[in-house]
Amino acid sequence: MGVTDRQTPTEPPTTPPTASPSTSSAATGGTSPGRPAPGAGTVSWLGPDRPVLRLATAAWLVVNMVNVTIWAAMCVTGLRWENPWWLWSFAPPGAALAALWWITDTVRRGRPDRGGHV
């Protein structure tokens, strides 16, 4: 650290700039400079981050983990094979979620700002 790197007592300390209310993410619609504006090419609730799909997928996974755990416990404690009834709550909603993820995938279908086809 050289002499020129030190601050004199009369200089204010260097701090990182804070976001003003006019430049906060709430004021700009929650977007950052690298992201497209909400609704740019996709439905906002299924937008680039797809928060609704993430929540639905997480709920689907939790429900199915509970179902498979109950089914496995029934097989082990009953000492006999039970029909895999949990497949009814696994396959149809899983197929619907997979289709929604596939339909809303902006990388697969190309984004207008990257020269892709919409």
C-alpha positions as a Markdown table, in Angstrom:
| # | Residue | x | y | z |
|---|---|---|---|---|
| 1 | Met | 0.0 | 0.0 | 0.0 |
| 2 | Gly | 1.6 | 3.2 | -1.2 |
| 3 | Val | 1.3 | 6.7 | 0.2 |
| 4 | Thr | -1.1 | 7.7 | -2.5 |
| 5 | Asp | -3.6 | 4.9 | -1.5 |
| 6 | Arg | -4.2 | 6.3 | 1.9 |
| 7 | Gln | -7.0 | 8.7 | 2.6 |
| 8 | Thr | -6.5 | 11.9 | 4.4 |
| 9 | Pro | -8.6 | 12.7 | 7.5 |
| 10 | Thr | -10.5 | 15.5 | 5.5 |
| 11 | Glu | -11.6 | 13.1 | 2.8 |
| 12 | Pro | -14.9 | 11.2 | 3.4 |
| 13 | Pro | -14.5 | 7.4 | 3.5 |
| 14 | Thr | -15.1 | 5.7 | 0.2 |
| 15 | Thr | -18.4 | 3.7 | 0.3 |
| 16 | Pro | -20.2 | 1.8 | -2.4 |
| 17 | Pro | -23.1 | 3.8 | -3.9 |
| 18 | Thr | -26.5 | 2.9 | -2.5 |
| 19 | Ala | -29.6 | 2.5 | -4.7 |
| 20 | Ser | -31.8 | 5.5 | -4.7 |
| 21 | Pro | -35.5 | 5.0 | -4.7 |
| 22 | Ser | -35.7 | 6.0 | -8.4 |
| 23 | Thr | -33.2 | 3.3 | -9.4 |
| 24 | Ser | -34.2 | 0.5 | -7.1 |
| 25 | Ser | -35.5 | -2.8 | -8.5 |
| 26 | Ala | -39.0 | -2.0 | -7.4 |
| 27 | Ala | -39.0 | 1.2 | -9.4 |
| 28 | Thr | -37.8 | -0.5 | -12.5 |
| 29 | Gly | -40.2 | -3.4 | -12.3 |
| 30 | Gly | -37.8 | -5.8 | -10.6 |
| 31 | Thr | -35.6 | -6.2 | -13.6 |
| 32 | Ser | -31.8 | -6.0 | -13.7 |
| 33 | Pro | -29.8 | -4.6 | -16.7 |
| 34 | Gly | -29.2 | -8.1 | -18.1 |
| 35 | Arg | -32.8 | -9.2 | -18.1 |
| 36 | Pro | -35.5 | -8.4 | -20.5 |
| 37 | Ala | -38.5 | -6.4 | -19.2 |
| 38 | Pro | -41.4 | -8.3 | -17.8 |
| 39 | Gly | -43.7 | -9.5 | -20.5 |
| 40 | Ala | -41.0 | -9.3 | -23.2 |
| 41 | Gly | -41.9 | -12.4 | -25.2 |
| 42 | Thr | -43.4 | -14.5 | -22.4 |
| 43 | Val | -46.2 | -14.3 | -19.9 |
| 44 | Ser | -44.9 | -12.5 | -16.8 |
| 45 | Trp | -46.0 | -15.1 | -14.3 |
| 46 | Leu | -44.3 | -17.7 | -16.5 |
| 47 | Gly | -41.6 | -15.3 | -17.4 |
| 48 | Pro | -37.9 | -15.8 | -17.6 |
| 49 | Asp | -37.6 | -17.1 | -14.0 |
| 50 | Arg | -41.0 | -18.9 | -14.2 |
| 51 | Pro | -41.8 | -18.5 | -10.4 |
| 52 | Val | -45.2 | -20.1 | -10.7 |
| 53 | Leu | -43.7 | -23.2 | -12.4 |
| 54 | Arg | -40.9 | -23.4 | -9.8 |
| 55 | Leu | -43.5 | -23.3 | -7.0 |
| 56 | Ala | -45.8 | -25.8 | -8.7 |
| 57 | Thr | -42.9 | -28.2 | -9.4 |
| 58 | Ala | -41.7 | -27.9 | -5.8 |
| 59 | Ala | -45.2 | -28.7 | -4.5 |
| 60 | Trp | -45.5 | -31.6 | -6.9 |
| 61 | Leu | -42.2 | -33.0 | -5.8 |
| 62 | Val | -43.1 | -32.7 | -2.1 |
| 63 | Val | -46.5 | -34.4 | -2.5 |
| 64 | Asn | -45.0 | -37.2 | -4.5 |
| 65 | Met | -42.1 | -37.8 | -2.0 |
| 66 | Val | -44.7 | -38.1 | 0.7 |
| 67 | Asn | -46.8 | -40.5 | -1.4 |
| 68 | Val | -43.9 | -42.7 | -2.2 |
| 69 | Thr | -42.8 | -42.8 | 1.4 |
| 70 | Ile | -46.2 | -43.8 | 2.6 |
| 71 | Trp | -46.4 | -46.5 | -0.2 |
| 72 | Ala | -42.9 | -47.8 | 0.7 |
| 73 | Ala | -43.9 | -48.0 | 4.4 |
| 74 | Met | -47.1 | -49.9 | 3.5 |
| 75 | Cys | -45.0 | -52.4 | 1.5 |
| 76 | Val | -42.5 | -52.9 | 4.2 |
| 77 | Thr | -44.8 | -53.1 | 7.2 |
| 78 | Gly | -47.4 | -55.2 | 5.4 |
| 79 | Leu | -44.7 | -57.5 | 4.0 |
| 80 | Arg | -46.4 | -57.6 | 0.6 |
| 81 | Trp | -46.3 | -55.7 | -2.6 |
| 82 | Glu | -48.8 | -52.8 | -2.9 |
| 83 | Asn | -49.9 | -51.5 | -6.2 |
| 84 | Pro | -48.0 | -48.3 | -7.0 |
| 85 | Trp | -51.0 | -46.0 | -6.5 |
| 86 | Trp | -48.8 | -43.0 | -6.2 |
| 87 | Leu | -48.2 | -43.1 | -10.0 |
| 88 | Trp | -51.7 | -41.5 | -10.4 |
| 89 | Ser | -50.5 | -38.4 | -8.6 |
| 90 | Phe | -47.0 | -38.6 | -10.2 |
| 91 | Ala | -47.5 | -39.1 | -13.9 |
| 92 | Pro | -50.4 | -36.9 | -15.1 |
| 93 | Pro | -49.3 | -33.7 | -13.2 |
| 94 | Gly | -45.7 | -34.4 | -14.0 |
| 95 | Ala | -46.5 | -34.6 | -17.7 |
| 96 | Ala | -48.4 | -31.4 | -17.5 |
| 97 | Leu | -45.6 | -29.6 | -15.6 |
| 98 | Ala | -43.0 | -31.0 | -18.1 |
| 99 | Ala | -45.1 | -29.6 | -21.0 |
| 100 | Leu | -45.4 | -26.2 | -19.3 |
| 101 | Trp | -41.6 | -26.1 | -18.8 |
| 102 | Trp | -41.1 | -27.1 | -22.4 |
| 103 | Ile | -43.6 | -24.6 | -23.8 |
| 104 | Thr | -42.2 | -21.7 | -21.7 |
| 105 | Asp | -38.5 | -22.5 | -22.4 |
| 106 | Thr | -37.2 | -19.3 | -24.0 |
| 107 | Val | -33.8 | -20.8 | -24.8 |
| 108 | Arg | -35.3 | -23.7 | -26.8 |
| 109 | Arg | -37.6 | -21.6 | -28.9 |
| 110 | Gly | -35.1 | -18.7 | -29.3 |
| 111 | Arg | -35.3 | -15.2 | -27.9 |
| 112 | Pro | -35.9 | -12.3 | -30.2 |
| 113 | Asp | -33.0 | -10.3 | -28.7 |
| 114 | Arg | -30.6 | -13.2 | -29.5 |
| 115 | Gly | -31.6 | -13.7 | -33.1 |
| 116 | Gly | -33.9 | -16.7 | -32.4 |
| 117 | His | -37.3 | -17.4 | -33.8 |
| 118 | Val | -40.3 | -16.6 | -31.8 |
